[in-house]
């Protein structure tokens, strides 16, 4: 998050920094532009997939609560998503005051559910020891790589968070992440793992099955609100990235509407909004379930992460002047992890992945 361009985040802002850092090396500068534009294109794909898979997964909880609702999941998800895109032109200032409290409740509930699950099977905490993961990869290398492709859903949203830095600022995002979001997510993932250890059949929907029966409907409602807010963050990130691309001269000028008199970063770009909505609708109708979408997911997310790491490498070494002995080992580790995730997701291209 320190890599901001006059307060703006996202891969386009990072590309501007990398381009400035490599100004004396034209060939390297051109490579930075290519990686930046490629990562930006992948982020647009992520901006379509994330709302589709998020809202679908929230709605699918209704299948556990009521029998015979399978055929209504897609229409209900489409209604929510189309409504979300229709309100974009009016801005989110009025309803935005609810976003913070809703997300605080959401993450507190995630943490509480995780603790509840861990208490049922505390042996799941052995997974804190990385030796278990390394041992699994050594014994089952093929399955291990496939699992990397499956768990990439846990990483989605990271680039949108970075792209939205111009809306919220670096310090609020960092504090919220370390104080609330990261602990809650870790607890919930451990809780889901504990549930599956105790009841392997729960693997069909461990998140909702983690909740007591009486809490299922309230959790579905809260999940739907949280996924709408998460989708809003991705859409806002796409608007911000498009504005940066226009300012850098990489795409034609578009009509930009400022939706808030207080926050300069809150904008609306109609062409981007309708293009994203069309893409989301096609994804929901084409895949019909979050499981199908998840199986064809990851190339956009991991590809953007890999491009981001390459760009930040240039910024660290050539703009910030980090000592190579400190920067290079760190960057090698990051590139190795990102490269493994990207390689694990490449086969999904043949499943229609993006």
C-alpha positions in Angstrom: 0.0 0.0 0.0 3.0 2.3 0.3 3.2 2.2 -3.5 0.7 4.9 -4.3 0.6 7.6 -7.0 -0.5 10.8 -5.3 -2.8 8.9 -3.0 -4.2 6.6 -5.7 -3.7 2.8 -5.6 -4.2 0.0 -8.1 -2.1 -1.5 -10.8 -2.3 1.5 -13.0 -0.9 3.8 -10.3 1.8 1.2 -9.7 2.6 1.1 -13.4 3.0 4.9 -13.4 5.5 4.6 -10.6 7.4 1.8 -12.3 7.4 3.7 -15.6 8.9 6.7 -13.8 11.5 4.5 -12.1 12.6 3.0 -15.4 12.6 6.3 -17.4 16.3 5.9 -18.2 15.8 2.4 -19.6 13.3 2.5 -22.5 13.0 -1.2 -23.1 12.4 -1.9 -19.4 9.9 1.0 -19.3 8.0 -0.6 -22.2 7.9 -3.9 -20.3 6.5 -2.2 -17.3 3.7 -0.7 -19.4 2.9 -4.1 -20.9 2.7 -5.8 -17.5 0.6 -2.9 -16.2 -1.9 -3.0 -19.0 -2.1 -6.8 -19.0 -2.7 -6.7 -15.2 -5.3 -4.0 -15.7 -7.1 -6.1 -18.3 -7.2 -9.0 -15.9 -8.5 -6.8 -13.1 -11.5 -6.0 -15.3 -12.1 -9.7 -15.6 -11.9 -10.0 -11.8 -14.4 -7.1 -11.6 -16.9 -9.2 -13.4 -16.3 -12.5 -11.7 -16.2 -11.3 -8.1 -19.7 -9.9 -8.0 -21.1 -12.9 -9.8 -19.5 -15.6 -7.6 -20.0 -13.6 -4.4 -23.8 -12.9 -4.8 -24.4 -16.4 -6.1 -22.6 -18.0 -3.2 -24.7 -15.9 -0.7 -27.9 -16.8 -2.4 -27.1 -20.5 -2.4 -27.5 -20.6 1.3 -31.3 -20.5 0.6 -31.0 -24.0 -0.8 -30.1 -25.2 2.7 -33.0 -23.3 4.3 -35.8 -24.1 1.9 -36.3 -27.1 -0.4 -37.1 -26.5 -4.1 -35.5 -23.1 -4.4 -32.7 -24.3 -6.7 -34.2 -22.8 -9.8 -34.7 -19.4 -8.2 -31.1 -18.8 -7.1 -30.0 -17.4 -10.5 -33.0 -15.1 -11.0 -32.7 -13.7 -7.5 -28.9 -13.2 -7.9 -29.5 -11.4 -11.2 -32.1 -9.1 -9.5 -29.6 -8.1 -6.8 -26.7 -7.6 -9.2 -28.7 -5.6 -11.8 -30.0 -3.4 -8.9 -26.5 -2.8 -7.7 -25.3 -1.6 -11.1 -28.4 0.5 -11.6 -27.8 2.6 -8.5 -24.2 3.3 -9.4 -25.0 6.5 -11.3 -26.6 8.0 -8.1 -23.5 7.3 -6.0 -23.4 5.4 -2.7 -23.0 8.3 -0.3 -26.4 7.9 1.2 -26.3 4.1 1.7 -22.5 4.2 2.2 -22.9 5.1 5.8 -24.2 1.6 6.4 -21.3 -0.1 4.7 -18.9 0.2 7.7 -21.3 -1.0 10.4 -22.5 -3.9 8.2 -18.9 -5.0 7.5 -17.9 -4.8 11.1 -20.8 -7.0 12.1 -20.0 -9.3 9.2 -16.4 -9.9 10.3 -17.3 -10.3 13.9 -19.8 -13.0 12.9 -17.2 -14.7 10.8 -14.8 -14.7 13.7 -17.5 -16.0 16.1 -18.5 -18.8 13.7 -14.9 -19.8 13.3 -14.4 -20.0 17.1 -17.5 -22.1 17.4 -16.2 -24.5 14.7 -12.7 -24.7 16.2 -14.2 -25.6 19.6 -15.8 -28.7 18.0 -12.5 -29.9 16.5 -9.6 -28.0 18.0 -7.1 -30.4 16.3 -7.5 -28.2 13.2 -5.1 -25.7 14.8 -2.3 -28.1 14.0 -2.5 -26.6 10.6 -0.7 -23.5 12.0 2.5 -25.6 11.7 3.6 -25.1 8.0 5.3 -28.5 8.2 1.9 -30.1 7.5 1.5 -28.2 4.3 5.1 -28.8 3.1 4.7 -32.5 3.9 1.5 -32.7 1.9 3.2 -31.0 -1.1 6.1 -33.4 -1.0 3.9 -36.5 -0.8 1.2 -35.3 -3.2 2.8 -32.6 -5.5 0.1 -32.9 -8.2 -2.8 -32.6 -5.8 -1.0 -29.9 -4.0 -0.8 -27.7 -7.1 -4.5 -28.4 -7.9 -5.4 -27.3 -4.3 -3.5 -24.0 -4.9 -5.9 -23.4 -7.8 -8.9 -24.1 -5.6 -8.0 -21.9 -2.6 -7.4 -18.8 -4.7 -10.9 -17.7 -3.8 -9.4 -16.7 -0.4 -7.2 -14.2 -2.1 -9.8 -12.4 -4.3 -10.4 -8.8 -3.3 -6.8 -7.9 -2.6 -6.3 -6.0 -5.8 -9.6 -4.2 -5.4 -8.6 -3.2 -1.9 -5.4 -1.7 -3.3 -7.3 0.0 -6.2 -9.7 1.6 -3.7 -6.9 3.2 -1.7 -7.8 6.6 -3.2 -11.3 6.3 -1.6 -10.2 5.3 2.0 -6.5 6.0 2.4 -3.6 3.7 3.3 -3.8 3.9 7.1 -7.6 3.1 7.5 -7.2 0.1 5.2 -4.1 -1.2 7.0 -5.6 -0.9 10.4 -8.9 -2.5 9.4 -7.0 -5.4 7.8 -4.8 -6.2 10.7 -7.2 -5.4 13.6 -10.4 -7.0 12.3 -10.4 -8.5 8.8 -7.4 -10.8 8.9 -8.1 -12.3 12.4 -11.8 -12.9 11.5 -10.9 -14.6 8.2 -8.3 -16.8 9.8 -10.7 -17.9 12.5 -13.5 -18.6 10.0 -11.3 -20.7 7.7 -10.0 -22.7 10.6 -13.6 -23.1 11.8 -14.6 -24.4 8.3 -11.7 -26.8 8.3 -12.6 -28.1 11.8 -16.2 -28.7 10.6 -15.0 -30.7 7.6 -12.7 -32.7 9.8 -15.6 -33.7 12.1 -18.1 -34.1 9.3 -16.6 -34.7 5.8 -20.1 -34.4 4.2 -20.2 -30.7 5.2 -17.7 -30.0 2.4 -20.7 -29.2 0.1 -21.2 -25.9 1.9 -19.0 -25.6 5.0 -19.6 -21.9 5.5 -23.3 -22.0 6.0 -23.2 -25.4 7.7 -20.9 -23.9 10.3 -23.8 -21.9 11.6 -26.4 -23.3 14.0 -29.8 -24.0 12.4 -31.5 -21.0 14.0 -28.8 -18.6 12.6 -29.0 -19.8 9.0 -31.5 -17.2 7.6 -30.0 -14.2 9.4 -26.6 -15.3 8.1 -27.9 -15.5 4.6 -29.2 -12.0 4.9 -26.0 -10.7 6.3 -24.0 -12.6 3.7 -26.0 -11.0 0.9 -25.4 -7.5 2.2 -21.7 -8.2 2.7 -21.3 -9.5 -0.9 -23.2 -6.5 -2.3 -20.7 -4.2 -0.4 -17.8 -6.3 -1.6 -19.1 -6.1 -5.2 -19.4 -2.4 -4.8 -15.7 -2.1 -3.8 -14.7 -4.0 -6.9 -16.9 -1.8 -9.2 -15.5 1.3 -7.5 -12.0 -0.1 -8.1 -12.7 -0.5 -11.8 -14.0 3.1 -12.0 -10.8 4.3 -10.3 -8.5 2.3 -12.5 -10.3 3.5 -15.7 -9.8 7.1 -14.6 -6.1 6.5 -14.0 -5.8 4.9 -17.5 -7.5 7.9 -19.1 -5.2 10.3 -17.2 -2.2 8.3 -18.4 -3.5 8.3 -22.0 -4.0 4.6 -22.4 -7.7 4.6 -23.2 -10.0 7.2 -24.8 -11.6 9.9 -22.7 -15.0 8.9 -21.3 -17.7 10.9 -19.5 -16.9 10.8 -15.8 -19.5 11.8 -13.2 -18.4 12.7 -9.6 -21.0 11.3 -7.2 -19.8 13.0 -4.0 -19.0 16.6 -3.2 -16.9 15.5 -0.2 -14.8 12.6 -1.6 -12.9 13.3 -4.8 -12.3 9.6 -5.5 -16.0 8.7 -5.7 -16.8 8.6 -9.4 -19.1 6.9 -11.9 -18.2 6.0 -15.5 -21.3 4.8 -17.4 -19.5 2.9 -20.2 -17.6 0.8 -17.6 -20.6 0.3 -15.5 -22.8 -1.1 -18.3 -19.9 -3.2 -19.7 -19.3 -4.8 -16.3 -23.1 -5.4 -15.8 -23.3 -7.2 -19.2 -20.3 -9.4 -18.3 -21.7 -10.2 -14.8 -25.1 -11.2 -16.3 -23.5 -13.5 -18.9 -21.4 -15.1 -16.2 -24.3 -15.8 -13.9 -26.5 -17.2 -16.7 -23.6 -19.2 -18.2 -22.3 -20.8 -15.0 -25.4 -20.9 -12.9 -23.6 -21.6 -9.6 -20.8 -20.3 -7.5 -19.2 -23.8 -7.6 -19.0 -23.8 -11.4 -17.6 -20.2 -11.4 -15.1 -21.1 -8.7 -13.8 -24.0 -10.8 -13.1 -21.7 -13.7 -11.7 -18.9 -11.6 -8.3 -17.7 -10.6 -6.4 -16.7 -13.8 -7.5 -13.1 -13.5 -6.8 -12.8 -9.8 -3.4 -14.6 -9.8 -2.3 -12.9 -13.1 -3.0 -9.5 -11.6 -1.0 -10.4 -8.5 1.9 -11.6 -10.6 2.0 -8.4 -12.6 1.7 -6.3 -9.5 4.7 -8.1 -7.9 6.8 -7.5 -11.1 5.9 -3.8 -11.1 6.6 -3.4 -7.4 10.0 -5.1 -7.9 11.0 -2.3 -10.2 9.7 0.4 -7.8 11.5 -1.1 -4.8 14.8 -1.4 -6.6 14.9 1.6 -8.8 12.6 4.2 -7.2 12.8 3.5 -3.5 16.4 2.3 -3.8 16.1 -0.6 -1.5 19.4 -2.5 -0.9 19.5 -5.5 -3.3 20.5 -7.8 -0.4 17.2 -7.0 1.3 14.9 -6.6 -1.7 15.9 -9.4 -3.9 15.3 -12.4 -1.5 11.9 -10.9 -0.6 11.0 -10.4 -4.2 12.1 -13.9 -5.2 9.8 -15.3 -2.5 6.9 -13.2 -3.7 7.4 -14.1 -7.3 7.7 -17.8 -6.4 4.4 -17.8 -4.5 2.6 -15.7 -7.2 4.1 -17.8 -9.9 2.9 -21.1 -8.3 -0.6 -19.7 -7.8 -0.7 -18.5 -11.5 0.6 -21.8 -12.8 -1.9 -23.7 -10.7 -4.7 -21.7 -12.3 -3.6 -21.8 -15.9 -5.3 -25.1 -16.6 -8.6 -23.4 -15.8 -8.4 -21.5 -19.1 -9.5 -24.8 -20.7 -12.5 -24.8 -18.4 -13.5 -21.3 -19.5 -11.6 -19.7 -16.7 -10.8 -16.0 -16.3 
